[in-house]
Amino acid sequence: MAQTAKQERDEAELARLQARVCELEATNETLGKAIGLLHAMNAEEPDAAPTSSDPDDSSPSTTNSSPS
């Protein structure tokens, strides 16, 4: 009987894992479609002109001839 109980546990685990695989495959497909749409939207947008100001660079500019 111990063999039957183990086999039942193994079958239940297999069913759980197969269900998880199906769920992950569906998620993967959905993400692939979303990424494809983002690529399509990005391709339709005109290239933005580069800006001269960088919001991350708030330090004053220095030159090589500045004293240290």
TORTI-401624 format. One record per atom (N, C-alpha, C): residue number from 0; residue in one letter; atom name; x, y, z. Coordinates in Angstrom, 2 decimals, decimal comma, padded with zeros to 5 digits. Layout:
node n: NUM res: A atom: CA X: X Y: Y Z: Z
...
This chain:
node n: 0 res: M atom: N X: 000,81 Y: -001,21 Z: 000,00
node n: 0 res: M atom: CA X: 000,00 Y: 000,00 Z: 000,00
node n: 0 res: M atom: C X: 000,85 Y: 001,27 Z: 000,00
node n: 1 res: A atom: N X: 002,04 Y: 001,18 Z: 000,57
node n: 1 res: A atom: CA X: 002,92 Y: 002,35 Z: 000,59
node n: 1 res: A atom: C X: 003,27 Y: 002,77 Z: -000,83
node n: 2 res: Q atom: N X: 003,42 Y: 001,79 Z: -001,71
node n: 2 res: Q atom: CA X: 003,73 Y: 002,08 Z: -003,11
node n: 2 res: Q atom: C X: 002,58 Y: 002,82 Z: -003,76
node n: 3 res: T atom: N X: 001,35 Y: 002,45 Z: -003,45
node n: 3 res: T atom: CA X: 000,18 Y: 003,10 Z: -004,03
node n: 3 res: T atom: C X: 000,08 Y: 004,55 Z: -003,56
node n: 4 res: A atom: N X: 000,34 Y: 004,79 Z: -002,29
node n: 4 res: A atom: CA X: 000,28 Y: 006,16 Z: -001,75
node n: 4 res: A atom: C X: 001,35 Y: 007,03 Z: -002,40
node n: 5 res: K atom: N X: 002,55 Y: 006,46 Z: -002,55
node n: 5 res: K atom: CA X: 003,63 Y: 007,23 Z: -003,20
node n: 5 res: K atom: C X: 003,28 Y: 007,51 Z: -004,65
node n: 6 res: Q atom: N X: 002,73 Y: 006,54 Z: -005,32
node n: 6 res: Q atom: CA X: 002,35 Y: 006,73 Z: -006,71
node n: 6 res: Q atom: C X: 001,28 Y: 007,81 Z: -006,83
node n: 7 res: E atom: N X: 000,33 Y: 007,83 Z: -005,92
node n: 7 res: E atom: CA X: -000,71 Y: 008,86 Z: -005,94
node n: 7 res: E atom: C X: -000,12 Y: 010,24 Z: -005,69
node n: 8 res: R atom: N X: 000,84 Y: 010,33 Z: -004,76
node n: 8 res: R atom: CA X: 001,49 Y: 011,62 Z: -004,50
node n: 8 res: R atom: C X: 002,28 Y: 012,08 Z: -005,73
node n: 9 res: D atom: N X: 002,97 Y: 011,13 Z: -006,34
node n: 9 res: D atom: CA X: 003,75 Y: 011,47 Z: -007,54
node n: 9 res: D atom: C X: 002,84 Y: 011,93 Z: -008,68
node n: 10 res: E atom: N X: 001,70 Y: 011,27 Z: -008,85
node n: 10 res: E atom: CA X: 000,76 Y: 011,66 Z: -009,91
node n: 10 res: E atom: C X: 000,16 Y: 013,03 Z: -009,62
node n: 11 res: A atom: N X: -000,12 Y: 013,31 Z: -008,35
node n: 11 res: A atom: CA X: -000,66 Y: 014,62 Z: -007,98
node n: 11 res: A atom: C X: 000,38 Y: 015,71 Z: -008,24
node n: 12 res: E atom: N X: 001,64 Y: 015,43 Z: -007,90
node n: 12 res: E atom: CA X: 002,72 Y: 016,39 Z: -008,15
node n: 12 res: E atom: C X: 002,91 Y: 016,61 Z: -009,65
node n: 13 res: L atom: N X: 002,84 Y: 015,54 Z: -010,42
node n: 13 res: L atom: CA X: 002,96 Y: 015,65 Z: -011,87
node n: 13 res: L atom: C X: 001,83 Y: 016,50 Z: -012,45
node n: 14 res: A atom: N X: 000,63 Y: 016,29 Z: -011,98
node n: 14 res: A atom: CA X: -000,51 Y: 017,08 Z: -012,46
node n: 14 res: A atom: C X: -000,33 Y: 018,55 Z: -012,10
node n: 15 res: R atom: N X: 000,17 Y: 018,81 Z: -010,87
node n: 15 res: R atom: CA X: 000,40 Y: 020,19 Z: -010,44
node n: 15 res: R atom: C X: 001,46 Y: 020,85 Z: -011,32
node n: 16 res: L atom: N X: 002,53 Y: 020,13 Z: -011,59
node n: 16 res: L atom: CA X: 003,60 Y: 020,69 Z: -012,42
node n: 16 res: L atom: C X: 003,15 Y: 020,91 Z: -013,86
node n: 17 res: Q atom: N X: 002,35 Y: 019,99 Z: -014,40
node n: 17 res: Q atom: CA X: 001,84 Y: 020,16 Z: -015,76
node n: 17 res: Q atom: C X: 000,93 Y: 021,38 Z: -015,84
node n: 18 res: A atom: N X: 000,12 Y: 021,60 Z: -014,81
node n: 18 res: A atom: CA X: -000,75 Y: 022,78 Z: -014,79
node n: 18 res: A atom: C X: 000,10 Y: 024,06 Z: -014,74
node n: 19 res: R atom: N X: 001,17 Y: 024,02 Z: -013,96
node n: 19 res: R atom: CA X: 002,06 Y: 025,18 Z: -013,85
node n: 19 res: R atom: C X: 002,75 Y: 025,46 Z: -015,18
node n: 20 res: V atom: N X: 003,18 Y: 024,42 Z: -015,88
node n: 20 res: V atom: CA X: 003,80 Y: 024,58 Z: -017,19
node n: 20 res: V atom: C X: 002,82 Y: 025,26 Z: -018,15
node n: 21 res: C atom: N X: 001,58 Y: 024,80 Z: -018,15
node n: 21 res: C atom: CA X: 000,57 Y: 025,41 Z: -019,03
node n: 21 res: C atom: C X: 000,37 Y: 026,88 Z: -018,69
node n: 22 res: E atom: N X: 000,34 Y: 027,20 Z: -017,39
node n: 22 res: E atom: CA X: 000,18 Y: 028,59 Z: -016,96
node n: 22 res: E atom: C X: 001,36 Y: 029,44 Z: -017,41
node n: 23 res: L atom: N X: 002,57 Y: 028,92 Z: -017,26
node n: 23 res: L atom: CA X: 003,76 Y: 029,67 Z: -017,67
node n: 23 res: L atom: C X: 003,84 Y: 029,84 Z: -019,18
node n: 24 res: E atom: N X: 003,42 Y: 028,82 Z: -019,92
node n: 24 res: E atom: CA X: 003,41 Y: 028,94 Z: -021,38
node n: 24 res: E atom: C X: 002,43 Y: 030,02 Z: -021,83
node n: 25 res: A atom: N X: 001,27 Y: 030,09 Z: -021,19
node n: 25 res: A atom: CA X: 000,28 Y: 031,11 Z: -021,53
node n: 25 res: A atom: C X: 000,83 Y: 032,50 Z: -021,19
node n: 26 res: T atom: N X: 001,49 Y: 032,61 Z: -020,05
node n: 26 res: T atom: CA X: 002,09 Y: 033,90 Z: -019,66
node n: 26 res: T atom: C X: 003,17 Y: 034,30 Z: -020,65
node n: 27 res: N atom: N X: 003,98 Y: 033,35 Z: -021,05
node n: 27 res: N atom: CA X: 005,04 Y: 033,62 Z: -022,02
node n: 27 res: N atom: C X: 004,47 Y: 034,11 Z: -023,35
node n: 28 res: E atom: N X: 003,40 Y: 033,48 Z: -023,79
node n: 28 res: E atom: CA X: 002,76 Y: 033,88 Z: -025,04
node n: 28 res: E atom: C X: 002,21 Y: 035,30 Z: -024,93
node n: 29 res: T atom: N X: 001,58 Y: 035,60 Z: -023,80
node n: 29 res: T atom: CA X: 001,03 Y: 036,94 Z: -023,59
node n: 29 res: T atom: C X: 002,14 Y: 037,99 Z: -023,56
node n: 30 res: L atom: N X: 003,23 Y: 037,68 Z: -022,87
node n: 30 res: L atom: CA X: 004,35 Y: 038,62 Z: -022,83
node n: 30 res: L atom: C X: 004,97 Y: 038,82 Z: -024,20
node n: 31 res: G atom: N X: 005,05 Y: 037,76 Z: -024,97
node n: 31 res: G atom: CA X: 005,57 Y: 037,88 Z: -026,33
node n: 31 res: G atom: C X: 004,72 Y: 038,81 Z: -027,18
node n: 32 res: K atom: N X: 003,40 Y: 038,69 Z: -027,03
node n: 32 res: K atom: CA X: 002,51 Y: 039,57 Z: -027,79
node n: 32 res: K atom: C X: 002,67 Y: 041,01 Z: -027,34
node n: 33 res: A atom: N X: 002,80 Y: 041,23 Z: -026,03
node n: 33 res: A atom: CA X: 002,97 Y: 042,59 Z: -025,50
node n: 33 res: A atom: C X: 004,28 Y: 043,20 Z: -026,00
node n: 34 res: I atom: N X: 005,34 Y: 042,41 Z: -025,99
node n: 34 res: I atom: CA X: 006,63 Y: 042,91 Z: -026,47
node n: 34 res: I atom: C X: 006,54 Y: 043,24 Z: -027,96
node n: 35 res: G atom: N X: 005,85 Y: 042,40 Z: -028,72
node n: 35 res: G atom: CA X: 005,67 Y: 042,67 Z: -030,14
node n: 35 res: G atom: C X: 004,92 Y: 043,97 Z: -030,38
node n: 36 res: L atom: N X: 003,88 Y: 044,21 Z: -029,58
node n: 36 res: L atom: CA X: 003,13 Y: 045,47 Z: -029,70
node n: 36 res: L atom: C X: 003,99 Y: 046,67 Z: -029,33
node n: 37 res: L atom: N X: 004,80 Y: 046,53 Z: -028,30
node n: 37 res: L atom: CA X: 005,69 Y: 047,63 Z: -027,92
node n: 37 res: L atom: C X: 006,69 Y: 047,93 Z: -029,02
node n: 38 res: H atom: N X: 007,23 Y: 046,90 Z: -029,63
node n: 38 res: H atom: CA X: 008,17 Y: 047,11 Z: -030,75
node n: 38 res: H atom: C X: 007,47 Y: 047,81 Z: -031,91
node n: 39 res: A atom: N X: 006,24 Y: 047,40 Z: -032,19
node n: 39 res: A atom: CA X: 005,49 Y: 048,02 Z: -033,29
node n: 39 res: A atom: C X: 005,21 Y: 049,49 Z: -032,98
node n: 40 res: M atom: N X: 004,83 Y: 049,77 Z: -031,74
node n: 40 res: M atom: CA X: 004,56 Y: 051,15 Z: -031,35
node n: 40 res: M atom: C X: 005,83 Y: 051,99 Z: -031,41
node n: 41 res: N atom: N X: 006,94 Y: 051,43 Z: -030,98
node n: 41 res: N atom: CA X: 008,21 Y: 052,14 Z: -030,99
node n: 41 res: N atom: C X: 008,67 Y: 052,42 Z: -032,42
node n: 42 res: A atom: N X: 008,42 Y: 051,50 Z: -033,32
node n: 42 res: A atom: CA X: 008,83 Y: 051,69 Z: -034,72
node n: 42 res: A atom: C X: 008,01 Y: 052,79 Z: -035,39
node n: 43 res: E atom: N X: 006,78 Y: 053,01 Z: -034,94
node n: 43 res: E atom: CA X: 005,92 Y: 054,02 Z: -035,53
node n: 43 res: E atom: C X: 006,27 Y: 055,43 Z: -035,06
node n: 44 res: E atom: N X: 006,88 Y: 055,56 Z: -033,88
node n: 44 res: E atom: CA X: 007,21 Y: 056,87 Z: -033,34
node n: 44 res: E atom: C X: 008,40 Y: 057,46 Z: -034,06
node n: 45 res: P atom: N X: 008,34 Y: 058,77 Z: -034,36
node n: 45 res: P atom: CA X: 009,52 Y: 059,40 Z: -034,97
node n: 45 res: P atom: C X: 010,62 Y: 059,50 Z: -033,93
node n: 46 res: D atom: N X: 011,86 Y: 059,50 Z: -034,39
node n: 46 res: D atom: CA X: 012,98 Y: 059,62 Z: -033,47
node n: 46 res: D atom: C X: 012,93 Y: 061,00 Z: -032,80
node n: 47 res: A atom: N X: 013,07 Y: 060,98 Z: -031,50
node n: 47 res: A atom: CA X: 013,07 Y: 062,24 Z: -030,75
node n: 47 res: A atom: C X: 014,43 Y: 062,91 Z: -030,92
node n: 48 res: A atom: N X: 014,41 Y: 064,24 Z: -031,03
node n: 48 res: A atom: CA X: 015,66 Y: 064,99 Z: -031,14
node n: 48 res: A atom: C X: 016,37 Y: 064,92 Z: -029,80
node n: 49 res: P atom: N X: 017,66 Y: 064,68 Z: -029,80
node n: 49 res: P atom: CA X: 018,38 Y: 064,61 Z: -028,52
node n: 49 res: P atom: C X: 018,37 Y: 065,96 Z: -027,82
node n: 50 res: T atom: N X: 018,22 Y: 065,93 Z: -026,53
node n: 50 res: T atom: CA X: 018,20 Y: 067,17 Z: -025,76
node n: 50 res: T atom: C X: 019,60 Y: 067,46 Z: -025,25
node n: 51 res: S atom: N X: 019,89 Y: 068,73 Z: -025,02
node n: 51 res: S atom: CA X: 021,22 Y: 069,11 Z: -024,56
node n: 51 res: S atom: C X: 021,34 Y: 069,02 Z: -023,05
node n: 52 res: S atom: N X: 020,22 Y: 069,00 Z: -022,34
node n: 52 res: S atom: CA X: 020,30 Y: 068,93 Z: -020,88
node n: 52 res: S atom: C X: 020,03 Y: 067,51 Z: -020,42
node n: 53 res: D atom: N X: 020,82 Y: 067,08 Z: -019,48
node n: 53 res: D atom: CA X: 020,67 Y: 065,75 Z: -018,90
node n: 53 res: D atom: C X: 020,18 Y: 065,93 Z: -017,47
node n: 54 res: P atom: N X: 018,95 Y: 065,51 Z: -017,16
node n: 54 res: P atom: CA X: 018,41 Y: 065,75 Z: -015,81
node n: 54 res: P atom: C X: 019,21 Y: 065,05 Z: -014,72
node n: 55 res: D atom: N X: 019,97 Y: 064,02 Z: -015,06
node n: 55 res: D atom: CA X: 020,78 Y: 063,34 Z: -014,05
node n: 55 res: D atom: C X: 022,08 Y: 064,07 Z: -013,76
node n: 56 res: D atom: N X: 022,49 Y: 064,99 Z: -014,63
node n: 56 res: D atom: CA X: 023,76 Y: 065,68 Z: -014,47
node n: 56 res: D atom: C X: 023,49 Y: 067,10 Z: -014,01
node n: 57 res: S atom: N X: 023,42 Y: 067,30 Z: -012,69
node n: 57 res: S atom: CA X: 023,14 Y: 068,63 Z: -012,17
node n: 57 res: S atom: C X: 024,41 Y: 069,32 Z: -011,70
node n: 58 res: S atom: N X: 025,57 Y: 068,67 Z: -011,84
node n: 58 res: S atom: CA X: 026,82 Y: 069,27 Z: -011,40
node n: 58 res: S atom: C X: 027,28 Y: 070,29 Z: -012,45
node n: 59 res: P atom: N X: 027,96 Y: 071,33 Z: -011,99
node n: 59 res: P atom: CA X: 028,46 Y: 072,32 Z: -012,96
node n: 59 res: P atom: C X: 029,53 Y: 071,70 Z: -013,84
node n: 60 res: S atom: N X: 029,60 Y: 072,17 Z: -015,06
node n: 60 res: S atom: CA X: 030,58 Y: 071,61 Z: -015,98
node n: 60 res: S atom: C X: 031,97 Y: 072,12 Z: -015,63
node n: 61 res: T atom: N X: 032,97 Y: 071,28 Z: -015,85
node n: 61 res: T atom: CA X: 034,36 Y: 071,66 Z: -015,58
node n: 61 res: T atom: C X: 035,16 Y: 071,44 Z: -016,85
node n: 62 res: T atom: N X: 036,30 Y: 072,08 Z: -016,91
node n: 62 res: T atom: CA X: 037,19 Y: 071,92 Z: -018,04
node n: 62 res: T atom: C X: 038,50 Y: 071,33 Z: -017,55
node n: 63 res: N atom: N X: 039,31 Y: 070,86 Z: -018,48
node n: 63 res: N atom: CA X: 040,58 Y: 070,27 Z: -018,11
node n: 63 res: N atom: C X: 041,55 Y: 071,31 Z: -017,56
node n: 64 res: S atom: N X: 041,36 Y: 072,59 Z: -017,92
node n: 64 res: S atom: CA X: 042,27 Y: 073,63 Z: -017,46
node n: 64 res: S atom: C X: 041,87 Y: 074,19 Z: -016,10
node n: 65 res: S atom: N X: 040,81 Y: 073,71 Z: -015,51
node n: 65 res: S atom: CA X: 040,38 Y: 074,20 Z: -014,21
node n: 65 res: S atom: C X: 041,36 Y: 073,72 Z: -013,14
node n: 66 res: P atom: N X: 041,69 Y: 074,60 Z: -012,18
node n: 66 res: P atom: CA X: 042,57 Y: 074,16 Z: -011,09
node n: 66 res: P atom: C X: 041,87 Y: 073,15 Z: -010,21
node n: 67 res: S atom: N X: 042,63 Y: 072,21 Z: -009,67
node n: 67 res: S atom: CA X: 042,03 Y: 071,17 Z: -008,83
node n: 67 res: S atom: C X: 042,19 Y: 071,51 Z: -007,39
